[in-house]
Amino acid sequence: MHNPIGRPVSARCQFAHLLLFFVIVRCSHSQDLRHCLAPSPELTSFLILSPFHERSTKGSPIRIAELAQQYEREGKTYTFRCINVEEDDEYFANLQQETAKFGSIVQNLHGRFADHLDYILRVIGTQPAIFFLDPFGIKGIDWSAIRKIINRAAPTDLWIRFDYIDVRRLDGNYEVNEKKFDILPTVFGIQDEEYLHSLLASGDTSGDRIQTCMELYRDQLEREFKRAKRTGYADAYAIKSLTGQDKYYLIFATAHEKGRVLASNIVYGVEENYQRELQEYQELQELEGVQAEQLYLIPPIEPTVEEIFQDKVTHLKADIWRKCKGQKLSRINIHASILKKWFGRIKASHMTEALKALKDDGYILEVSGSISHDRTLFKFKASD
């Protein structure tokens, strides 16, 4: 996998690129995403990407632009345009060269994302947009810019790469280097530095504090969407390196329940592909002798795909029951309600099997239609 100049992209970045392309492919073919990308056929939608340097691949930006070009050539009612923002001089020059053949489908802006945001908002106007923000560290996601994006009138979804390592490092400078810590209030939108530090430093372990800083940022996004749009959802998915280490969080935020469910499905689909690549990588490492070989007198028996699926359904079933008992909800309501825990970890078939099991076990009293349809209503009994 390579960037626009042809240099290899590190493994830690490949999941984000794969996700980005899947978002566009799934959005462009799914009637369900009309809430964001095509609420009416005559509208052109926008994908805004920032920044575009070493974490950009030769594959994803070109393939996305090719998809947009294909739709335009085929005369489809649904079209989209890409706006790329890049600060680095060398990468911007090469990005220009790589995308020149796509004409007006792609627009590249040189400089900081925040400096171009007002112009971008004028260009996209009242048309739907997806913002994919992939900053270096946490610079480039100033809360003032995020707030402007969320508060625009048109349908808007956000994908943000959130670097908790950078947040933890900067918070460690609270009493040592005030200038470094000062970056954090601009990112979180919390100007009381003492209060912000107290929030970020809470937790008994390093893992607790990592979770705290992610949840704080996620909750800030959700609250802002609710304030601006009346409804808001934000979810985080931990991205791991090929060696299994957590590297950063990918956070999705939207005002739409349906968008939340579809984003989770997209992440799940990308993760399936990523895990296949991970397995291939690990097998190669073992063949090359990079990883130490463990010997077992009795080799461990790994669960089958079916057993893993059923185990997940069992836990999902319990969570749905805890969330929904005594209520009458649509399937999309139910699905969205459990995604704080399950975002990116389940797909539609998990939900269908869990709901079927709840109905068969008597926890669901009435079903208004097909279990697989989003608008079907489910009436849950009040208690065990």
C-alpha positions in Angstrom: 0.0 0.0 0.0 1.5 3.3 -1.0 0.9 7.1 -0.7 0.5 9.5 -3.6 4.3 9.6 -4.1 4.6 5.9 -4.1 6.1 5.4 -0.7 4.9 2.5 1.4 2.2 3.3 4.0 2.8 1.9 7.5 0.6 -1.0 8.7 -1.0 1.2 11.3 -2.5 3.4 8.7 -3.9 0.8 6.3 -7.1 0.1 8.3 -8.1 3.8 8.0 -7.5 3.8 4.2 -9.5 0.6 3.8 -12.3 2.1 5.8 -12.3 5.3 3.8 -12.8 3.4 0.5 -15.5 1.1 2.0 -17.4 4.2 3.3 -17.6 5.6 -0.2 -18.4 2.3 -1.9 -21.1 1.4 0.7 -22.5 4.9 0.7 -22.7 5.2 -3.0 -24.6 1.9 -3.4 -26.8 1.9 -0.3 -30.3 3.5 -0.4 -30.1 3.5 3.3 -27.5 6.3 3.3 -29.7 8.8 1.6 -29.9 10.6 4.9 -26.3 11.7 4.4 -25.1 11.4 0.9 -28.1 11.7 -1.3 -31.3 12.9 0.4 -32.6 14.0 -3.0 -31.3 12.8 -6.4 -30.3 16.2 -7.7 -27.8 16.9 -4.9 -24.1 16.5 -5.3 -22.5 15.2 -2.1 -19.0 16.0 -0.8 -16.2 14.0 0.8 -13.7 16.2 2.6 -10.4 14.6 3.5 -7.7 16.2 5.7 -4.8 15.9 5.8 -3.5 13.8 2.9 0.2 13.2 3.5 1.9 9.9 4.5 -1.4 8.4 5.6 -2.9 8.7 2.1 -2.5 5.8 -0.3 -2.1 5.8 -4.0 -5.0 3.4 -4.0 -7.8 5.0 -2.0 -7.8 8.6 -3.3 -7.5 7.6 -6.9 -10.1 4.8 -6.6 -12.5 7.1 -4.9 -12.1 9.7 -7.6 -12.5 7.0 -10.2 -15.7 5.9 -8.6 -17.0 9.5 -8.7 -15.9 9.8 -12.3 -17.6 6.5 -13.2 -20.9 7.7 -11.8 -20.7 11.0 -13.7 -19.9 9.2 -16.9 -22.8 6.8 -16.4 -25.2 9.7 -15.8 -26.3 8.5 -12.4 -28.5 10.8 -10.4 -26.2 10.3 -7.4 -22.8 12.0 -7.6 -20.1 13.2 -5.2 -17.0 15.4 -5.2 -13.8 15.2 -3.2 -12.0 18.0 -1.5 -8.6 17.1 -0.2 -6.6 19.3 2.2 -2.8 18.9 2.5 -0.2 21.1 4.3 3.0 19.5 3.3 4.5 21.1 0.1 5.9 17.9 -1.4 2.9 15.8 -0.8 0.5 18.5 -2.1 2.5 18.8 -5.3 2.3 15.1 -5.9 -1.4 15.0 -4.9 -2.1 17.6 -7.5 -0.3 15.6 -10.1 -2.1 12.3 -9.2 -5.6 13.8 -9.3 -5.3 16.3 -12.2 -6.9 13.9 -14.6 -10.2 14.0 -12.6 -10.9 17.7 -13.3 -13.6 19.2 -11.2 -14.4 16.0 -9.4 -11.4 16.6 -7.2 -10.3 19.8 -5.6 -7.0 20.0 -3.6 -6.3 22.8 -1.1 -2.8 23.6 0.2 -2.5 24.5 3.8 -4.0 23.8 7.2 -7.5 22.3 7.3 -8.7 24.9 9.8 -7.5 27.8 7.6 -9.6 26.4 4.6 -12.7 25.4 6.5 -14.7 28.5 6.0 -14.0 28.3 2.2 -15.0 24.6 2.2 -18.2 25.3 4.0 -19.1 28.0 1.4 -18.3 25.6 -1.5 -20.4 22.7 -0.1 -23.2 25.0 1.0 -26.3 23.0 1.8 -25.2 19.8 0.2 -24.5 16.6 2.2 -20.9 15.9 3.3 -18.7 13.4 5.0 -15.6 14.8 6.7 -12.7 12.3 7.2 -10.2 14.0 9.5 -6.9 12.1 9.8 -4.5 14.5 11.7 -0.9 14.0 12.6 -1.3 13.5 16.4 -4.2 15.7 17.5 -3.1 18.9 15.7 -5.7 19.8 13.1 -8.9 18.9 14.9 -9.5 22.2 16.8 -12.8 22.2 18.5 -13.8 25.5 16.9 -13.5 23.8 13.5 -15.4 20.7 14.6 -18.2 22.8 16.0 -18.5 24.7 12.6 -18.8 21.4 10.8 -21.4 20.0 13.2 -23.5 23.1 13.1 -23.8 23.4 9.3 -27.4 22.9 8.2 -27.0 20.0 5.8 -26.6 16.3 6.7 -23.0 15.8 7.9 -21.1 12.8 9.2 -17.7 12.9 10.8 -14.9 10.3 10.9 -12.0 11.4 13.1 -8.7 9.7 13.8 -8.2 10.3 17.6 -4.7 9.8 18.9 -5.0 9.1 22.6 -1.2 8.6 22.9 -0.7 12.3 22.0 -3.4 13.3 24.4 -1.9 11.4 27.2 1.6 12.8 26.4 0.3 16.4 26.4 -1.7 16.0 29.6 1.5 14.8 31.2 2.9 18.3 30.7 0.1 20.0 32.8 2.5 21.0 35.5 5.7 20.8 33.5 5.2 22.6 30.2 2.1 24.7 30.1 2.6 25.6 26.4 2.3 22.0 25.3 -0.8 21.3 27.5 -2.5 24.4 26.0 -3.1 22.4 22.8 -5.7 20.2 24.7 -8.3 22.9 25.5 -8.4 23.8 21.8 -9.0 20.1 20.9 -11.6 19.3 23.6 -13.4 22.6 23.6 -13.0 22.8 27.4 -11.2 26.1 28.4 -10.9 25.4 32.1 -7.5 23.8 32.1 -7.5 22.6 35.7 -10.9 21.0 35.1 -9.8 19.4 31.8 -6.7 18.0 33.4 -8.8 16.5 36.3 -11.0 14.8 33.7 -8.1 13.4 31.7 -6.1 12.3 34.7 -9.0 10.3 36.3 -8.6 6.6 36.4 -6.6 4.1 38.5 -4.6 2.6 35.6 -3.1 3.7 32.3 -5.9 1.8 30.5 -8.5 3.6 32.5 -7.1 7.0 31.6 -6.9 6.1 27.9 -10.5 5.1 28.0 -11.4 8.3 29.9 -9.8 10.6 27.3 -11.5 8.8 24.4 -14.9 8.9 26.1 -14.5 12.6 26.9 -13.9 13.5 23.3 -16.6 11.1 22.0 -19.1 12.6 24.5 -18.1 16.1 23.4 -19.0 15.3 19.8 -22.3 13.6 20.8 -23.3 16.6 22.9 -22.5 19.1 20.2 -24.6 17.1 17.6 -27.5 17.0 20.1 -27.2 20.7 20.7 -27.1 21.6 17.0 -29.4 18.9 15.6 -31.5 17.7 18.6 -30.1 14.2 18.1 -26.5 13.0 18.1 -24.5 9.8 18.2 -20.8 9.2 18.5 -18.9 5.9 18.7 -15.3 4.8 18.9 -13.4 1.9 17.5 -9.9 0.9 18.6 -7.5 0.5 15.7 -4.7 -2.0 16.3 -1.4 -2.5 14.6 -0.5 -5.7 12.8 1.3 -6.7 16.0 -1.9 -6.3 18.0 -1.2 -3.1 19.8 -3.8 -0.3 20.1 -2.6 2.6 18.1 -5.5 5.1 18.0 -9.3 5.3 18.0 -11.5 5.9 14.9 -14.5 8.0 16.1 -17.7 8.3 14.1 -20.3 11.0 14.8 -23.6 11.8 13.2 -27.1 13.1 14.0 -28.8 10.1 12.4 -29.6 6.8 14.0 -29.5 5.0 10.7 -26.1 6.5 9.9 -24.8 5.2 13.2 -25.9 1.6 12.4 -24.5 1.7 8.9 -21.2 3.1 10.1 -20.9 0.2 12.5 -21.7 -2.2 9.7 -19.0 -0.6 7.5 -16.4 -0.9 10.2 -17.3 -4.5 10.8 -16.9 -5.3 7.1 -13.5 -3.6 7.0 -12.4 -5.4 10.1 -13.3 -8.7 8.4 -10.9 -7.9 5.5 -8.3 -6.5 7.9 -8.3 -9.7 10.0 -7.7 -11.7 6.9 -4.7 -9.5 6.1 -3.5 -9.8 9.7 -3.7 -13.6 9.5 -1.6 -13.6 6.3 0.9 -11.2 7.9 1.3 -13.4 11.0 1.7 -16.5 9.0 4.4 -14.8 7.0 6.2 -13.7 10.1 6.1 -17.2 11.5 7.6 -18.6 8.3 10.4 -16.1 8.4 11.1 -16.9 12.0 10.3 -13.4 13.3 7.9 -14.5 15.9 9.0 -17.1 18.6 7.3 -20.4 18.0 5.4 -21.8 21.0 5.3 -25.5 21.4 2.3 -27.3 22.9 2.0 -30.9 24.0 -1.7 -30.6 23.2 -2.4 -27.9 20.5 -5.1 -25.4 21.6 -8.5 -26.0 20.0 -9.6 -22.7 18.5 -13.4 -22.0 18.2 -15.0 -22.3 14.9 -16.5 -19.3 13.0 -20.0 -20.6 13.9 -19.1 -20.8 17.6 -17.7 -17.3 17.6 -20.8 -16.0 15.9 -23.2 -17.8 18.3 -21.2 -16.6 21.4 -21.5 -13.0 20.2 -25.2 -13.4 19.6 -25.7 -14.7 23.1 -24.0 -11.7 24.6 -25.8 -9.3 22.3 -29.1 -10.9 23.2 -28.5 -10.1 26.9 -27.5 -6.5 26.1 -30.6 -6.0 24.0 -32.8 -7.3 26.8 -31.2 -5.0 29.4 -31.6 -2.0 27.1 -35.1 -2.6 25.8 -37.2 -4.4 28.4 -40.7 -2.9 28.8 -40.5 -0.9 25.6 -41.9 -1.0 22.1 -39.1 -0.1 19.6 -38.2 -0.5 15.9 -35.3 -2.6 14.9 -33.3 0.4 14.0 -33.9 1.9 17.5 -32.8 -1.3 19.1 -29.7 -1.6 16.9 -28.6 2.0 17.6 -29.2 1.7 21.3 -26.6 -1.0 21.8 -23.8 0.5 19.7 -21.9 2.3 22.5 -20.6 -1.2 23.3 -21.0 -3.0 20.0 -19.9 -0.4 17.4 -18.0 -2.1 14.6 -18.3 -5.5 16.3 -21.6 -6.8 14.8 -23.4 -6.9 11.6 -27.1 -7.2 10.6 -27.1 -11.0 10.9 -26.0 -10.8 14.6 -29.0 -8.6 15.3 -31.4 -10.8 13.4 -30.3 -13.9 15.3 -30.4 -12.2 18.7 -33.9 -10.8 18.1 -35.1 -14.2 16.9 -33.8 -15.8 20.0 -35.4 -13.2 22.2 -38.7 -13.8 20.5 -38.4 -17.6 20.8 -37.5 -17.3 24.5 -40.6 -15.1 25.1 -38.8 -11.9 25.9 -40.4 -10.2 22.8 -44.2 -10.4 22.9 -45.1 -8.9 19.6 -43.4 -8.4 16.2 -45.1 -6.1 13.6 -43.3 -7.5 10.5 -40.2 -9.2 9.3 -37.5 -9.4 11.9 -34.9 -8.2 9.4 -36.6 -4.9 8.5 -35.5 -1.7 10.1 -39.0 -0.4 10.7 -40.4 -3.5 12.3 -41.6 -2.9 15.8 -40.8 -5.2 18.7 -42.7 -5.2 22.0 -40.6 -6.4 24.9 -42.1 -7.8 28.1 -41.6 -5.6 31.2 -39.5 -8.0 33.3 -38.0 -11.4 33.6 
